[in-house]
Every structure is written in C-alpha cells, then in structure tokens.
C-alpha cells in the first residue's frame, strides 16, 4: 500500500508539477519571442490575430499552468520550492506586462524599444534560470521518492521471501510430523497383524482417529475376533471328538491323507501295545505296526491297508 501510494503521488503530482513548470517556461519563451518579432517588425499579424492577442493568450495559459501547479502542491513540497515558485510567477507576470507594454506602446522610440527588448530578454533569462532550478529540485524530489519506493519494494520482497521460507519450513515440519504419525500408526498395525499371525488372537490395535488407517485397524480387530471365535469352535469340536473317540469300546485309529496318525483312542493303543499318544500323532502308522499278508510276509508300502483304502475306497480284511 505504501509503495502504491508513492507511485501514485509521483505520477499524479510530481510529474504533473514538472510538466506545469516546463509549460510555464515554454509559454514565457513564446511571449518573449513574440515581443522580439514585434520589435524587429518581422510580423504584425498572423493567422490567429495580432501579436498582442497571441501574447495575451499565452499569458492566460501561463496563469492556468501556475494555478495547476499550486493545486498540485502537497505536503511533500518544501517551503523553499513553494517560495521559489511564487517568485517565478511574480517574475513571469512582470515579464508579461513589460512585453505587452512593449507591443502596445506606440510612442516608444527605436532606442527605447531596443532597451526594453534587452531588459525583457534579461528578465526571460532570469525566469528561465529560476524555472530550471525549480525543475531540478522537483526532479531530485522525484528521484528521492523513487529511491524510497525502491527501498520499500526491496523490503516487501525481503518480507515476502522470509514469509515464503517460513511457510515452507512450517509446511515441511508439519509434513514430517504427519508422516511420522502415519508411520507409527502403520507400524502398530503391522505389529498387530504379526501378533495375530503368530496365533495371539486376543491382539487389538488402536482405531483412533477414524480415518483410512483407523478403519483398517477396525477391520483387523474384527478379523481377529472372528478368527478367535472360529478357533474356539474348532477347539470345542476337537475336544468333543476326542471325548467321543475315547468313549468307544473298539479301538479306532484315524489317518490323514499321508497315512499319518491323526487320532487314536486308548483302546487302539492298548490293542497295539503303544504308549505316549502325543508323540504318535503325525507319524506314519506303518512305522508303528508291522502288517503281514496271509503268507506271513511283511507287506510292501503300496499293499498296506491304509494305502489301498485311501486309493480305492475299499476295506481290506485279509491282513495280519
């Protein structure tokens, strides 16, 4: 806002005052030239009327420019410049009056006209010098305001740069904190999943806040709960089957698809004279019992009852 105000002041006031001073100098030069032409009898009239009329018109424009300059005077103009301009206007008025007197006074002799012309030239030169001095002061003031504007712009650029750098650092810090928070939450999910995979179905993970990761944690907790229920039912059914198996009066041995012992009741262990059931589970049944055919010779693996039954679905009775 300060820079904009300075620029507007330079454009609207300073440049306009400089233009008014230049116009005053040009109009004074026109009046001095018209008086010189009259004194040299170069012309008495032109397309726009008499020299007197033209000088009066130039004087009116000069007064208008002086009024414009006064209207553009602001608080930034120095008292010295204001006083110099008032002196310029007084000198310009006196020069105009002398020029008009030179043109309108028909009783002047040639010598008097020449003397009046020289005096008018001196007054114009003095006026031009005063205007140039004030113009230089105005230009210097504009340069100072321009330098002040440049300094303000540099301060704005520096402030913007520092602000942008600070915002970037804050954004990076916030991003790191957010990434660290997300990483910790993902690691908790991973540890929870590893614990569930190791069989600890009572594991639960935090589900707050309820964003995508929180919803994933809720799904993981739901899955572990369902798995715990399923394994509980399986354990109950296994325990029930073992009770039923042990309550049978006959010996019973259950094999898996590889002919390894899956279940065996105590009656079967007594009949086969086997001990320590936990060590028998999962081992080949053929290594525990020697099967013989009707010729009392050991049966090869492909003729074992379990192999034949599992491959054909038929029972085998003629073995010992």
GIUR-V515804 format. One record per residue. N is the residue number from 0. RES is the residue in three letters. PSI is psi in degrees with one decimal (* if undefined). OMEGA is omega in whole degrees, 0 to 359 (none if undefined). Layout:
((N RES PSI OMEGA) (N RES PSI OMEGA))
//
This chain:
((0 UNK -41.5 180) (1 UNK -43.0 178) (2 UNK -42.2 179) (3 UNK -40.8 179) (4 UNK -41.0 178) (5 UNK -44.9 181) (6 UNK -42.8 179) (7 UNK -36.3 179) (8 UNK -39.1 179) (9 UNK -43.3 184) (10 UNK -47.0 187) (11 UNK -33.7 186) (12 UNK -58.6 187) (13 UNK -51.2 180) (14 UNK -36.9 180) (15 UNK -39.2 178) (16 UNK -40.7 178) (17 UNK -42.2 178) (18 UNK -39.4 179) (19 UNK -42.1 178) (20 UNK -41.7 179) (21 UNK -39.3 179) (22 UNK -39.5 177) (23 UNK -43.2 179) (24 UNK -42.9 180) (25 UNK -41.0 181) (26 UNK -38.8 176) (27 UNK -38.0 177) (28 UNK -37.3 177) (29 UNK -43.5 180) (30 UNK -42.6 179) (31 UNK -37.0 179) (32 UNK -41.7 179) (33 UNK -41.0 178) (34 UNK -37.6 178) (35 UNK -41.6 178) (36 UNK -39.7 179) (37 UNK -41.9 181) (38 UNK -31.5 180) (39 UNK 3.7 180) (40 UNK 34.8 178) (41 UNK -40.7 180) (42 UNK 148.9 176) (43 UNK -30.8 179) (44 UNK 164.2 173) (45 UNK -172.1 185) (46 UNK -21.9 182) (47 UNK 4.5 179) (48 UNK -167.2 183) (49 UNK 163.6 177) (50 UNK -36.9 179) (51 UNK -44.7 179) (52 UNK -41.2 181) (53 UNK -38.5 178) (54 UNK -39.1 178) (55 UNK -38.7 178) (56 UNK -42.7 178) (57 UNK -37.9 179) (58 UNK -41.0 178) (59 UNK -43.4 179) (60 UNK -36.7 179) (61 UNK -43.0 178) (62 UNK -37.0 178) (63 UNK -40.1 178) (64 UNK -37.9 177) (65 UNK -40.5 178) (66 UNK -41.2 178) (67 UNK -42.3 180) (68 UNK -43.7 180) (69 UNK -38.3 180) (70 UNK -27.2 182) (71 UNK -5.5 179) (72 UNK 125.7 179) (73 UNK -169.5 180) (74 UNK -19.0 184) (75 UNK -14.3 180) (76 UNK 138.1 183) (77 UNK 159.2 178) (78 UNK -34.2 179) (79 UNK -44.0 178) (80 UNK -37.6 179) (81 UNK -41.5 179) (82 UNK -39.4 179) (83 UNK -38.8 180) (84 UNK -39.8 178) (85 UNK -37.2 177) (86 UNK -37.3 178) (87 UNK -43.4 181) (88 UNK -38.0 177) (89 UNK -45.3 180) (90 UNK -37.0 179) (91 UNK -40.8 178) (92 UNK -42.8 181) (93 UNK -40.0 179) (94 UNK -39.2 179) (95 UNK -42.9 179) (96 UNK -42.1 178) (97 UNK -39.4 180) (98 UNK -42.4 179) (99 UNK -37.6 178) (100 UNK -39.0 178) (101 UNK -37.2 183) (102 UNK -38.7 188) (103 UNK -22.9 182) (104 UNK 105.6 184) (105 UNK -7.3 186) (106 UNK 0.2 180) (107 UNK 137.7 175) (108 UNK 171.8 180) (109 UNK -40.1 179) (110 UNK -43.7 179) (111 UNK -37.8 178) (112 UNK -40.0 180) (113 UNK -42.2 178) (114 UNK -43.1 179) (115 UNK -33.8 179) (116 UNK -42.6 178) (117 UNK -42.4 178) (118 UNK -38.0 178) (119 UNK -39.1 178) (120 UNK -42.6 180) (121 UNK -40.6 179) (122 UNK -37.5 178) (123 UNK -43.3 180) (124 UNK -41.3 178) (125 UNK -41.9 178) (126 UNK -43.6 180) (127 UNK -38.3 179) (128 UNK -43.6 179) (129 UNK -42.3 179) (130 UNK -42.8 180) (131 UNK -39.7 179) (132 UNK -42.4 179) (133 UNK -36.9 176) (134 UNK -42.6 179) (135 UNK -40.9 178) (136 UNK -39.8 179) (137 UNK -43.0 179) (138 UNK -41.7 178) (139 UNK -39.3 178) (140 UNK -40.2 178) (141 UNK -41.8 180) (142 UNK -38.7 178) (143 UNK -41.9 178) (144 UNK -35.8 178) (145 UNK -40.6 177) (146 UNK -39.6 177) (147 UNK -40.3 177) (148 UNK -41.0 178) (149 UNK -40.5 179) (150 UNK -40.0 179) (151 UNK -41.4 178) (152 UNK -41.9 179) (153 UNK -40.5 178) (154 UNK -39.1 179) (155 UNK -42.8 179) (156 UNK -43.3 179) (157 UNK -44.3 179) (158 UNK -42.3 180) (159 UNK -40.1 180) (160 UNK -45.9 180) (161 UNK -41.3 180) (162 UNK -43.4 180) (163 UNK -41.8 179) (164 UNK -42.2 178) (165 UNK -42.3 178) (166 UNK -40.1 179) (167 UNK -44.7 180) (168 UNK -41.3 179) (169 UNK -40.8 179) (170 UNK -42.7 179) (171 UNK -44.2 179) (172 UNK -43.4 178) (173 UNK -40.1 178) (174 UNK -41.3 179) (175 UNK -43.0 178) (176 UNK -42.5 179) (177 UNK -43.3 179) (178 UNK -39.3 179) (179 UNK -41.6 179) (180 UNK -44.9 179) (181 UNK -39.1 180) (182 UNK -42.9 179) (183 UNK -40.8 181) (184 UNK -40.1 178) (185 UNK -39.1 178) (186 UNK -38.0 177) (187 UNK -39.9 177) (188 UNK -41.2 181) (189 UNK -45.3 179) (190 UNK -39.4 178) (191 UNK -42.7 179) (192 UNK -40.6 178) (193 UNK -39.2 179) (194 UNK -40.8 178) (195 UNK -40.6 179) (196 UNK -29.6 178) (197 UNK -0.8 175) (198 UNK -0.8 178) (199 UNK 84.8 186) (200 UNK -2.5 177) (201 UNK 0.6 182) (202 UNK 135.9 174) (203 UNK 152.7 179) (204 UNK 156.6 179) (205 UNK 140.5 183) (206 UNK 15.2 179) (207 UNK 142.6 355) (208 UNK 165.4 185) (209 UNK 61.3 172) (210 UNK -158.7 182) (211 UNK -41.6 180) (212 UNK -38.9 177) (213 UNK -39.6 177) (214 UNK -37.0 176) (215 UNK -39.6 176) (216 UNK -38.9 177) (217 UNK -41.3 178) (218 UNK -38.3 179) (219 UNK -42.2 177) (220 UNK -40.3 178) (221 UNK -41.3 179) (222 UNK -44.0 180) (223 UNK -35.8 177) (224 UNK -43.3 179) (225 UNK -39.4 178) (226 UNK -39.3 179) (227 UNK -41.8 177) (228 UNK -42.9 181) (229 UNK -45.3 180) (230 UNK -31.5 176) (231 UNK -44.0 178) (232 UNK -41.6 179) (233 UNK -41.2 179) (234 UNK -38.2 178) (235 UNK -44.4 180) (236 UNK -38.6 179) (237 UNK -43.1 179) (238 UNK -38.6 178) (239 UNK -42.7 180) (240 UNK -38.5 179) (241 UNK -38.3 178) (242 UNK -45.3 178) (243 UNK -41.4 181) (244 UNK -42.1 181) (245 UNK -22.5 181) (246 UNK -9.8 179) (247 UNK 147.0 179) (248 UNK -24.5 180) (249 UNK 156.1 175) (250 UNK 137.7 183) (251 UNK 130.8 177) (252 UNK 127.2 178) (253 UNK 129.6 181) (254 UNK 153.5 174) (255 UNK -171.9 185) (256 UNK -11.2 177) (257 UNK 14.0 179) (258 UNK 25.1 174) (259 UNK 151.0 182) (260 UNK 124.5 176) (261 UNK -42.9 179) (262 UNK 152.1 176) (263 UNK 127.8 179) (264 UNK 171.5 185) (265 UNK -30.8 178) (266 UNK -40.5 179) (267 UNK -38.3 180) (268 UNK -37.7 178) (269 UNK -41.5 180) (270 UNK -40.0 183) (271 UNK -0.1 179) (272 UNK 49.8 179) (273 UNK 153.7 180) (274 UNK 166.6 176) (275 UNK 73.2 182) (276 UNK -40.9 182) (277 UNK -32.2 179) (278 UNK -14.4 180) (279 UNK -28.1 183) (280 UNK 129.2 179) (281 UNK -0.8 179) (282 UNK 154.2 181) (283 UNK 132.1 181) (284 UNK -29.5 181) (285 UNK -23.5 179) (286 UNK -13.4 181) (287 UNK -29.2 184) (288 UNK 133.8 178) (289 UNK 116.4 180) (290 UNK 138.4 178) (291 UNK 150.2 177) (292 UNK -171.7 179) (293 UNK -23.0 178) (294 UNK 11.2 178) (295 UNK 21.5 177) (296 UNK 144.7 179) (297 UNK 140.3 181) (298 UNK 138.1 174) (299 UNK 165.1 183) (300 UNK -37.7 184) (301 UNK -14.0 179) (302 UNK 7.7 178) (303 UNK 146.3 181) (304 UNK -40.8 182) (305 UNK -37.8 180) (306 UNK -45.5 182) (307 UNK -43.4 183) (308 UNK -42.4 182) (309 UNK -27.7 181) (310 UNK -31.1 184) (311 UNK -19.2 183) (312 UNK 8.2 182) (313 UNK 150.3 181) (314 UNK 153.9 180) (315 UNK 127.4 185) (316 UNK -21.3 188) (317 UNK 54.6 175) (318 UNK 158.0 179) (319 UNK * none))
//
